[in-house]
């Protein structure tokens, strides 16, 4: 890993709203930041091997996508404009049954390519064939928190647990520490309490968190209430799931008591506004969650239901959605959305060393080119990042101290090969 110096950039550390340093600098040694802030903050004896001219750029933490399904890039545009359960039962699950390990690898590589090019440096994934996903993460240079999606009924239930244990054993800490692992029970409506308790025991044994979909649709609420007489959040709390580190995706349909539980138990919530809107699942009560003290990050969900993995777009949608949902233009200010996409996202995933630019943190950062017509005049760069910037404005991406994209050229992935192989896999699956 080279010693890197970024000079002349506007540095946005995300430590607080006004931690913005014009003509600032960032110094990186190995996989970590040693200085980030105003001009002169870098030690005089620091000798850089690679100097990046940040003039006209904003240096900021990379985006953290708190919930996606990487290999589902292969299903992008395959099934659209359908409600969730019809979409799953009639379109997605039948096609997923045909997936081969190689398909999942190319789908995951396409995901990593898209995320790097749009400024995402970390993502949380739940799917299957996770050895292939982990390999794509290792090769692409991105950071990821991986879980094997598990359905707790049917012939594959036991194999899913075995594969998740194998993922944790084989991949935790791999790729120079960029890979962390979790257990991934799909949802309370697909994983009964006894199955979830087994997963909890394993999570405790291997010191791993749990990634699970929670309260995504009204149909899920109805199923759980009819079967157990309580909400999904109440059910999971009753079996002690929230006493472990939990990443709860969606959390759309919540009662006030549910919000209080999620906040009190420090459950990480992954808010996926674009997917929830597209599937008409509903609007998560994010403003209420934040007021209650809950930890909320942003996720794109899979590319099959979004249909992209663009965290800049997700920030903008989150801010606009909650303004109209509450009738309050101040309900979701730009800095709050930016926090959810960076520093809060790190907290959601239990990663204490990413999400901000400060000494000792991992060197996961991006340079956004602000020399664009749609980013002038520059009154408020945070507002610009949320309301005006585009993913194509991301010029440079550094992950774990390695430059993985510079001048919009991804250095770790053969873009043409990945797109071609992903197309082949997708068309074969769809019978074309």
N, C-alpha and C positions, 0 to 999 in steps of 0.2 A: 504493500500500500504506500502510495506516494504521500509526501507532505505537501498539502495543498493550501494555497492562499488565494482567497477571493478578495479583490480590491475594488473600491469605488462603487459598490452596490448599496442600495438602500436595504438595510438589514432589519427584518421584522422577526423578533425573537419569539413572540407569543407568550412571553412571561407576564405581560400585562398590556392593556390597550395602547398605552403611549410608548411602549418599548420599540420605537421606530428610529433608526439611526441612518440619516442621509450621509452619503459618501462614507459608508461604514466598511467593515472588513470582517472576514471569517477565516480562522486558521484551523486546519485539520491535521492531526498527526495519527497515523494508523487508522483505526475505525472510529475515532472520537474527535469531538470539537475541543480545542484548547482555548479558543477565544472567539467571541462573537459580539459585535457592538460598534461603537463609534471608532472613527479613525484614531489609531494610536493604541487600541486595546490589545493588539497582538504583541507579545514579548519581543523586544529588540533583537534577541538572539535567535529568533525563529528563522530558519532557513528553508524556504519553500523549494520543492522540486518541480512543482506544477503551479503556475500562477494563472488565474482566470480573471480576465477583465470583466468586472461586473457593472460597468458603466451603463446606465439606462435600465438596469435590471433590479428586481426585488429579490433578495435572498430570504427565504423563509423555510420553515419546516415542510417536509413532504407531506402529502395528504395520507390519511389513514382510513382505509375503507373497512368499516367494522363488520360488514356482512355481505358475502357474495358466494357464488358457486362457480368457480373458475371455469371448469370444463363446459359449462352450459353456454359458453360463447358459441359452441357448435349449433345451438338451437335458436340463435338470434334470428328473428323474423320468421321462424317456422310456424309459430302459433301465436296470433295476436288477437286483441279485442274480444277476450273471453274472460268470464269470472274464474277465480282461482281454482275451485274444485273441478270444474269442467275442463279447464286448461290442464290441470295435473292429470286427471283420470283418463281423459280422452286423447290428449296430445303428448304431454311431456313424459309421463311414466312409461307408456308403451314404447316410445323411441329410446328412452334411457335403457330399457331392457336389452337393446341391441348394442349398446356401447361396449367397445373393446378397450383394453388398456392403452393401446396406441392412440385411439381416438381421444381419450382423456388427456394424454400427454400433449397432443397438438392443440386441443381446446384450451388447456392450461397455459401453454406457451403463447397462444393468441391473447389470452387474458393478460398475461404478464407484459406482453408487448404493448397492448392498449393502455394498461395502467401506467407503465413507465412513461409513455409518450404524453400522458395527461397529468403527470406529476404525482401519481400515487407511489409511495415508497414502502407502504405496509398494507397488507390486507388479511382479513380473517375469512377462512374458507371452510365450508362444510359440504362434502360430496363423497364420492367413492373412487376406487382406484387411486388412493391417495399417495401411493408410492410414485405414481406418474406425475401427480401434481407437485409433490415434493422435489422430484427431479427437475421439473420445469423451474421451480423457485430457485433451486441450487444453481442451475445453469444461467438463468436470466439475471441474477444478482439482486432480486427484490427481496424484501423481508415479508414473512408470512406466519400467521398463526393457524395451524391446520387441524381439522377435525374430520373424522370419518362419519358421515351421516348414517344414522342407525334408525331403522324402523323395528320396533319391538314386538312385531307379530309376524308369523309366517316362517317359512323354512330358512330365510336368510338372516333371521334375528341373531342367532348364535354366531354365525360367521362374521356378522357386522361387528360384534363386540370383540371377537378375536382379531379382526383386522385393525380396529381402533387401538387395541393394546399394542399390536405390532408397530403401528405408526408411532405411538408414543415411545416405545423402546428403541426403534430404529432411527428416528429422525429428530428427536428433541435435542436442540443444541447444535445440530448439523449446519452446514453451509456457513461456517465461521460465526455460528451463533445466530444467524438470521432466521432460523426455523424454530418456532415454539409449537407446542401441540396441546390440543384439548380433546375432550370426548364430545361427540356430536349426536346425542339423541334428537331425532328430528323434531318432535313436538309432543305435547301431552296427549293429543288425540291419536297419535300413532305409536306412542310408547306408554304402556300402562304403568301404574305406580311400582309394581314389583320389578319390572324391567329397569325403570329409572333408579330404583334403590340399588340394583346391582351395578349400574353405571356409576352411581355416587361412590360406592365402595371402592371401585377401581380408580376413580378420580382422586380419592383420598390417598390410596396406596401409591399412586404414581405422581402425586403432588401436581395434578393438572386441573384446569378449569373445565367448565361445561358450556358448550355452545348449543343453544336450543331456540326454536321458533316458539313464540308465546303470544297468544291472543291476537292472531293476525286477522281473522275474519269473524263475522257474526256467526257463521256456521260452526266454527270451532267452539265459540262460547256456548252455543246451544247444545252441542254434543257433550261437552264437559259438564255443563250444569245438569243435563238430563241424566247423565251416568253417575255423577259424583255429588251433585247438589251444591256445587261451589264453582267459582270462576277458575280459569286455568292458573292464575297467579296464586289464588288461595290453595288450590290443589298442590302446586309445587312447593309452596311454603309449608303446607301441612306435613309433607314427607321430609322436610329438612333440606331440600335442594338448594335453597338460597343461603344456607349456612356455608356453602362452598363458593369459590369464585365462579360467577355465572355471567355469560354473555347472552342476553335475551334479545332475540331479533324481533323487530316489528312493534310489539306491545301497542297495538292499535286500539283495542277495545278494553278499556280499563275503568273500573269503578274507583271512587276516591280511596277506598280501603286498599285497593291494589296499588295505587300510586304510593300510598304511605308505606306499604310493605317493600316495594322496590327501592324506595329511598332509604328506608331504615336498614335494609339488608345490603346496601351498597351494590345492588345488581347493576351491571353495565348494560345499558339499553342501546341497541343499534336501530336508529330511526332510518327508514328507507322510504322517503316520501314519494319518489318517482314511481317505484314499483307499486306501492300502495295505491297511488292515484290511477295508474294504468290498469290495475286489476280491480279497481273500484272497491278495494278492501276497507277503506275508511281513512280517517285522519287521526294519527296518534296524538294524544294530548301532551305534546312535548313541552309547551309552555307551563303546564301544570306540573309535569315531572320536574322540570328545572326549578320551579318555585319551591317544590318540596325538597329539593336538594339531591335529586337523583342524578346519576352520572349518565349522560347521553352523548353518543357519538353518531356519526352518519355512515350509512352504507348504501350501496347501489342495488343490493340484491343481485341475482344473476342477470346476465345479458339477455336471457330469454324473456325476462319480464320487465325490462327497463326502457330501452334496449341497449344502453351503453354503460360503460364503467367510468363515467366522467364525473369526478368529484367536484369540479368547479360548477358543473350544471346542478349537481345535487345540493350544493350550498345555496345556490340561487333559488332553486325550487323550495327548499326548506324555509328560507326567509319569506318568500312571497306567499307560500301556502298558509303559514301560520298568521300572517297579517290578515288575509282574507277570512280565514277560519274563525279568528277571534274578533274581527272588525276593528282591530287595533294596529295602526301602522308601526307602533313601537314594540309590538309583541316579540318580534324576532329580529333584533338589530344585526347589522352585518358582522360585527365582531363575535357575537354569540354563535352565528353559523360557522364562522371561521374557526372558532374554538372547537366546535363539534367535529370539524373536519381534520383537526390537528391535535392539540393538546388534550382535549377531552376524549378524543378517539383513543389516544394512548392509554388513558386511565380505564376506558371501557375494556380494553384488551389486557389490562394488568401489566402494561409495559412501562416501567418507570424511567427508561433511558432514551425515549424518543418523544417527539411531539413538540419540542421547543429547541431553540438554538441557545445553548449555554454551555460553559465549560463542563466537561465530564459526560455530556450526553453523547449518544451515538451520532455520527455524522450522516444523518439522513436529511437532506435538504434539496431544495430546488431553486433554480433561478428563473424568474418570470420576466419576459421581455416586455417592458412598459413603453417601448418606443413604437407604439401602435396607435393609429388614429382613434380607435374606440376607447383608448385609455388616456385621452387628452380632453380638457385640461386636467391636471392632477391635483385636485383639491384634497381628496381623501383616498389614499391608496387602499385602505381596508375595504371601503365601499366599492372601489373599482374591482378588487379581487372577487368580491361576492356578486356584484350586480353587472359587471361589464366585461371582465376578463374571460378569455376562452382557453380551452385546454391547449390549443395550438400555439398559445403564447408561451408555454413552458419551453424554455430553451435548453436547460441543463438539469440533469438529475444526478445526485450523488447519494449512494446508499452504502452505509457501513464504511464510509471513507473511500469508496471506489466510484469513479465517474462511470456511470452506466449509460448516460446520454449526454452528448455535447453538440451544440449547434443543431439540435433536433435529430441527430444521428444516434440511434441506439447501438452501442458498441458490443453488446453481449448476445444479440439475437440476429439471425439472418431473417430480416423482415419478409422478403419475398418467399423464402421457403416456408416460413410459418403460415403465411396467408394461403399459399397454394395447398399445403398439406391439410390445413384446417378445412378448406373448401372441399377437398376430396373426401375427408371423413364425413362432413356434414351431408354431402350429396348422397353418399353411400347409405347413411342412416335413413335418409328421407326417401330412399328408393328411386333416386333420380339417375 
